[in-house]
Amino acid sequence: MSDKSFNIYDWKLHLTILVVCVISEIIGIVKIPLGPGSIMFLPLLYSMAFGLILYLLKPVTFINEKHAPLAEKFITIGIGVFIAKVGVQSGAAVQSVIDAGPALILQELGNLGTILISLPIALMLGFKRESIGMCHSIAREPNVGLIASKYGLSSPEGRGVMIIYIVGTLVGTIFMGLLSSILASFTSLHPYAIAMATGVGSGSMMAASSAPLVEMFPDIATEISAFAGMSNLLSTADGIYMSIFVAIPMSNFLYRKLEPIFERRKKLANSENNK
């Protein structure tokens, strides 16, 4: 291995991950009943939370920032195995995927709906052009590259996309896992619809959010994995084109329309406070 950062014999990291996995599996699946439904916590969620604590709070001194690149490579390998499993399951449920027809293809349009909600909230919080980078997508690597090439990472749009990229990297998988469990428990959305929604173009987020669905609906676990995997594949393939031709122009249009309104309200509120 010429790349010194890729030291597969780093026993300290492997031992720490093994302990985290063992503790997570011992805790097991925890269901918290809430009204008519329940929130499900899986070992995958614990391991991600433990990893985040180890990285940020550094209670174990021999695990530090230099291990992050190595851990990232192993995540890629693990997700690759998971995607292969989803691919095999998708083949077994290919008829269900075909029967979904336009719904699976058009689900990408649903991602645009988040712009209508998130951009006004970003403006309300006081962000300016940063809201374009923040709200046009889930800000994974292809979107960061797109914003960097179009506006530059030092621009307000670049700062916005990096904010969401960092936040998504730290807590995105945990948030997605909890969100899918809550939606499946407390809404009338069909499990297939939630499974399609988990395919946001990030393998780790798709894995974290589809796992609770598989546990909650074991009778249709194969179909759920198939829909999630196919949706993620489509989002990865056409998501960047959707961002280029629809999401960014749509975000810029909404920004031009909404920003003056929020600015006038802000100035009016400041003038009333100064009276």
PLY file of the C-alpha trace (Angstrom):
ply
format ascii 1.0
element vertex 275
property float x
property float y
property float z
element edge 274
property int vertex1
property int vertex2
end_header
0.00 0.00 0.00
1.67 3.18 -1.20
-1.01 5.32 0.48
0.08 5.53 4.11
-3.37 6.71 5.21
-4.83 3.40 4.02
-3.29 1.19 6.68
-5.55 -1.85 6.92
-3.43 -3.13 9.80
-4.32 -0.20 12.08
-5.46 -2.49 14.90
-6.45 0.39 17.18
-9.13 1.55 14.77
-10.34 -1.98 14.06
-10.51 -2.80 17.76
-12.46 0.36 18.51
-14.95 -0.35 15.70
-15.30 -3.96 16.88
-16.12 -2.79 20.43
-18.62 -0.25 19.08
-20.31 -2.94 16.95
-20.45 -5.45 19.82
-21.96 -2.88 22.20
-24.51 -1.82 19.54
-25.53 -5.43 18.86
-25.84 -6.15 22.60
-28.22 -3.18 22.95
-30.19 -4.60 20.01
-33.41 -3.26 18.51
-35.33 -0.94 20.82
-38.94 -0.01 20.10
-40.44 2.96 21.94
-44.27 2.92 21.69
-45.73 6.34 20.97
-49.48 6.50 20.53
-50.61 4.34 17.61
-47.07 3.72 16.38
-43.54 3.40 17.66
-40.04 4.72 17.02
-37.49 2.02 16.25
-33.81 2.29 17.15
-31.45 -0.14 15.40
-27.84 -1.15 16.19
-26.79 0.72 13.04
-28.06 3.93 14.64
-26.15 3.31 17.87
-22.90 2.57 16.06
-23.16 5.81 14.08
-23.91 7.77 17.26
-20.99 6.13 19.10
-18.70 6.87 16.16
-19.78 10.50 16.16
-19.13 10.77 19.90
-15.68 9.19 19.54
-14.80 11.60 16.73
-16.09 14.80 18.33
-15.51 14.32 22.07
-12.40 12.14 21.75
-12.87 10.06 24.92
-10.48 7.48 23.38
-7.19 9.30 22.87
-5.70 6.85 20.36
-8.53 7.58 17.91
-8.10 10.96 16.22
-8.53 12.85 12.96
-5.90 10.82 11.11
-8.14 7.76 11.31
-11.04 9.53 9.55
-9.75 8.95 5.97
-9.19 5.25 6.69
-12.64 4.88 8.28
-14.17 6.65 5.28
-12.60 4.09 2.91
-14.00 1.21 4.95
-17.46 2.82 4.90
-17.21 2.90 1.11
-16.30 -0.81 1.08
-19.17 -1.65 3.46
-21.69 0.35 1.45
-20.46 -1.40 -1.69
-21.31 -4.79 -0.18
-24.69 -3.45 0.92
-25.44 -2.06 -2.54
-24.54 -5.45 -4.04
-27.02 -7.11 -1.68
-29.69 -4.56 -2.62
-28.95 -5.23 -6.30
-29.56 -8.96 -5.84
-32.79 -8.25 -3.96
-33.87 -5.77 -6.63
-33.56 -8.53 -9.19
-35.83 -10.77 -7.12
-38.44 -7.99 -6.91
-37.96 -6.58 -10.39
-41.63 -7.13 -11.30
-42.74 -4.95 -8.37
-40.32 -2.24 -9.50
-41.66 -2.44 -13.07
-45.24 -2.31 -11.81
-44.42 0.95 -9.97
-43.93 2.48 -13.42
-43.73 6.29 -13.61
-43.95 6.65 -9.81
-40.38 5.41 -9.40
-39.08 7.63 -12.19
-41.01 10.74 -11.18
-40.08 10.39 -7.49
-37.05 12.56 -8.25
-39.46 15.48 -8.67
-40.36 15.04 -4.99
-36.86 16.15 -4.06
-37.65 19.52 -5.62
-40.51 19.99 -3.19
-38.04 20.35 -0.33
-36.80 23.57 -1.94
-40.24 25.12 -1.47
-40.01 24.44 2.28
-36.32 24.82 3.06
-35.48 28.00 1.13
-38.08 30.23 2.87
-36.89 28.84 6.23
-33.26 29.62 5.32
-34.24 33.19 4.39
-36.23 33.49 7.60
-33.11 32.50 9.55
-31.17 35.32 7.89
-29.21 33.50 5.20
-28.80 35.25 1.84
-27.25 33.64 -1.25
-26.07 30.84 1.04
-29.63 29.53 0.85
-29.10 28.60 -2.85
-26.29 26.20 -1.99
-28.05 24.98 1.13
-31.45 24.18 -0.33
-31.01 23.03 -3.93
-30.12 19.44 -2.91
-28.95 17.25 -0.02
-25.41 18.55 -0.74
-23.53 15.34 -1.34
-20.21 15.24 -3.18
-21.59 15.71 -6.76
-23.61 18.74 -5.63
-20.62 20.23 -3.81
-18.64 19.86 -7.04
-21.46 21.44 -9.04
-21.70 24.49 -6.76
-17.90 24.78 -6.65
-17.68 24.85 -10.45
-20.63 27.22 -10.89
-20.08 29.70 -8.04
-16.81 28.71 -6.28
-16.56 27.34 -2.75
-15.56 30.75 -1.37
-18.83 32.26 -2.61
-21.97 32.53 -0.44
-23.47 29.62 -2.40
-20.30 27.59 -1.75
-20.43 28.31 1.97
-24.08 27.25 1.99
-23.51 23.89 0.29
-20.54 23.16 2.58
-22.66 23.87 5.67
-25.20 21.24 4.60
-22.46 18.85 3.48
-20.77 18.97 6.90
-24.02 18.74 8.86
-25.24 15.90 6.62
-21.97 14.01 7.07
-22.15 14.30 10.86
-25.83 13.66 11.58
-27.51 12.99 8.22
-27.60 9.20 8.52
-28.90 9.36 12.10
-31.60 11.85 11.09
-32.67 9.78 8.07
-32.90 6.60 10.16
-35.17 8.24 12.71
-37.24 10.06 10.08
-38.14 6.89 8.13
-39.12 5.13 11.36
-41.34 8.04 12.40
-42.98 8.35 8.96
-43.71 4.62 8.82
-45.24 4.66 12.32
-47.26 7.87 12.36
-48.34 8.50 8.79
-50.46 6.62 6.28
-47.69 6.64 3.68
-47.20 3.25 2.04
-43.89 1.54 2.92
-43.01 1.50 -0.79
-43.37 5.30 -0.93
-41.11 5.75 2.11
-38.64 3.27 0.64
-38.48 5.35 -2.55
-37.99 8.47 -0.45
-34.93 6.92 1.22
-33.12 6.88 -2.12
-31.75 10.40 -1.94
-28.49 9.69 -3.76
-26.42 8.77 -0.69
-25.71 5.10 -0.06
-25.12 5.51 3.67
-28.30 7.55 4.17
-30.31 5.05 2.13
-28.93 2.16 4.19
-29.69 3.91 7.50
-33.22 4.91 6.53
-34.31 1.69 4.78
-33.13 -0.59 7.62
-35.99 0.42 10.01
-38.52 -0.20 7.22
-37.15 -3.70 6.65
-37.46 -4.43 10.38
-40.98 -2.99 10.61
-42.33 -4.72 7.48
-40.49 -8.06 7.23
-43.13 -9.54 4.89
-42.21 -7.07 2.14
-38.54 -6.59 3.07
-37.34 -7.65 -0.38
-39.61 -5.16 -2.15
-38.60 -2.36 0.26
-34.90 -2.95 -0.42
-35.59 -3.09 -4.16
-37.49 0.21 -4.20
-34.92 1.93 -2.00
-32.00 0.68 -4.06
-33.57 1.52 -7.42
-34.62 4.97 -6.18
-31.10 5.65 -4.92
-29.64 4.52 -8.24
-31.97 6.82 -10.20
-31.27 9.75 -7.86
-27.53 9.21 -8.24
-27.80 8.96 -12.02
-30.12 11.87 -12.77
-29.84 13.91 -9.55
-26.95 16.03 -10.82
-28.84 16.86 -14.06
-31.93 17.67 -12.04
-29.80 20.07 -9.97
-28.27 21.71 -13.05
-31.42 22.19 -15.11
-34.18 22.47 -12.49
-33.12 22.74 -8.82
-30.60 25.60 -9.06
-32.71 27.70 -11.49
-35.74 27.06 -9.29
-33.80 28.08 -6.16
-32.55 31.25 -7.84
-36.08 32.11 -8.99
-37.54 31.65 -5.50
-34.65 33.62 -3.99
-35.29 36.59 -6.30
-39.00 36.53 -5.42
-38.79 35.85 -1.66
-35.61 37.60 -0.52
-37.00 41.17 -0.99
-40.10 40.20 1.03
-38.07 38.86 3.97
-35.69 41.85 3.74
-38.60 44.34 3.93
-40.04 42.50 6.93
-36.64 42.51 8.63
-36.19 46.26 8.12
-39.75 46.92 9.32
-39.16 44.86 12.45
-35.86 46.65 13.14
-37.47 50.11 12.72
-40.28 49.18 15.13
-37.76 47.90 17.69
-35.78 51.15 17.46
-38.83 53.33 18.18
0 1
1 2
2 3
3 4
4 5
5 6
6 7
7 8
8 9
9 10
10 11
11 12
12 13
13 14
14 15
15 16
16 17
17 18
18 19
19 20
20 21
21 22
22 23
23 24
24 25
25 26
26 27
27 28
28 29
29 30
30 31
31 32
32 33
33 34
34 35
35 36
36 37
37 38
38 39
39 40
40 41
41 42
42 43
43 44
44 45
45 46
46 47
47 48
48 49
49 50
50 51
51 52
52 53
53 54
54 55
55 56
56 57
57 58
58 59
59 60
60 61
61 62
62 63
63 64
64 65
65 66
66 67
67 68
68 69
69 70
70 71
71 72
72 73
73 74
74 75
75 76
76 77
77 78
78 79
79 80
80 81
81 82
82 83
83 84
84 85
85 86
86 87
87 88
88 89
89 90
90 91
91 92
92 93
93 94
94 95
95 96
96 97
97 98
98 99
99 100
100 101
101 102
102 103
103 104
104 105
105 106
106 107
107 108
108 109
109 110
110 111
111 112
112 113
113 114
114 115
115 116
116 117
117 118
118 119
119 120
120 121
121 122
122 123
123 124
124 125
125 126
126 127
127 128
128 129
129 130
130 131
131 132
132 133
133 134
134 135
135 136
136 137
137 138
138 139
139 140
140 141
141 142
142 143
143 144
144 145
145 146
146 147
147 148
148 149
149 150
150 151
151 152
152 153
153 154
154 155
155 156
156 157
157 158
158 159
159 160
160 161
161 162
162 163
163 164
164 165
165 166
166 167
167 168
168 169
169 170
170 171
171 172
172 173
173 174
174 175
175 176
176 177
177 178
178 179
179 180
180 181
181 182
182 183
183 184
184 185
185 186
186 187
187 188
188 189
189 190
190 191
191 192
192 193
193 194
194 195
195 196
196 197
197 198
198 199
199 200
200 201
201 202
202 203
203 204
204 205
205 206
206 207
207 208
208 209
209 210
210 211
211 212
212 213
213 214
214 215
215 216
216 217
217 218
218 219
219 220
220 221
221 222
222 223
223 224
224 225
225 226
226 227
227 228
228 229
229 230
230 231
231 232
232 233
233 234
234 235
235 236
236 237
237 238
238 239
239 240
240 241
241 242
242 243
243 244
244 245
245 246
246 247
247 248
248 249
249 250
250 251
251 252
252 253
253 254
254 255
255 256
256 257
257 258
258 259
259 260
260 261
261 262
262 263
263 264
264 265
265 266
266 267
267 268
268 269
269 270
270 271
271 272
272 273
273 274
